[in-house]
Amino acid sequence: MKTQLRKGTLEMCVLAVLARQDSYVYEIVSRLAESMQISEGTIYPLMRRLQADQWVLTYLTESTTGPARKYYSLTPSGRQMLATMRQEWISFVSEINHVLGPLSDLSSTGEPK
């Protein structure tokens, strides 16, 4: 289940990283990997979709240690989509929490008391 939840929220997470600052794929993966299990292979197709949806733009920056890096930047429509996704996420989590009930109602095994 955790894998499916991650897949469903990955777009939002990538947009949130880019809302903080422009980044290249390895940097995005590194930031996400601080909180979740993720690989570069998962991000590249997503970045192409985000670009096709015009939620991100790309630009190249020369690197002193190797080839130029492709940076991704959030567009105004990408920022708007992130805001919409955040609101939907907050609403979704609230609905799930309502169904689950207070954590104090569960034993240490996760079963109802």
N, C-alpha and C positions, 0 to 999 in steps of 0.2 A: 504494500500500500504506500509506503514511504516513497518508493521510486515513482509511482504514478503522481503523487502529490508534487514531487520535485519537478517532474516534467511539465505539469500544469502551471507551475509558478515560475519556471525558469525565465521566461520572457520578462516578467515583472522584475525579477532579481537583476537581470542584466541591465534593464532600463534604470533601475535604482543605482547601480554602480556607475553608469554613465551620467546620471544626474549629478553625481558628486564631482566628476571630472572626466574629460576625454581619456580614453584608454585604448590599448591594443589588446588583442585576444589573450595573449599569455598573461597580461596584467589582470584582465577581467577574470580569467580562470583562477589565478592566484588569490584574488580577493574573495571569490565565491568559495574556493576550497578552504578558506578559514572557517566556514560555517557548514559546508555540505560537501558531499562527495561529487566531484565533477571532473570532466576531462575536456581537453581542447577539441577532440573529435565531436563532442556534443555541441559545442559552441559555434563552430564554423557554419553549419547549415542554418542555425538560428540567426546568426549575424547577417547572412544573405537574405533571409526572410525579413528581418527588421529593416534592412536597406531597401528591399523591394516595396515594403509597406511605407517607406519614406519616414520611418521613425528615427533612423540614424543616417548620418552622412559619413563619408570616409575622406581622409586626406593622408598623404604620405609625409613623413618627417625623416630627414636624414639621421643616421645613427653613427656615432663615432666608433662603435664596436662591431659593426656588421652592415648588412643591407638596410635600406630604408624600412621604416615600420609603418604599417597601415593603422592609423588611429581611427576610432569611431567616436562620433560626436552626436549627442541627442539633438533632434530637431524640435521646433515648437510643437509639432503634432505628436512627437514622441513623448515630450513632457506632459502633454494633455492626456495621452494614453496611459502613462504611468499614474497620473492622478486618478483616472477612472479605475484602473486596475487596483490601486490602493483602496479606494472606496468599496469596490466589489469584494476585495479580500477581507476588509474589516467587517462587512456585512455577513460574509460567508462564515468567518470564524465565530462571530456572534451567534449565528444560527446553530452551528455545531456545538458551541459551548452550552447553549440553551438545552439542546437535546441531551448532551452528556450530563448536565447538572453539575453542581459544585464538586470539586475534587475531594472535599471533606466527606462526601458520601461514599467514597470508594475505600476499600481496604488496601493494604500495601501490595496485594496481588492484582489490583485493578478491578476486583469484583465488587459489586454492591455490598454494603454492610448489612 
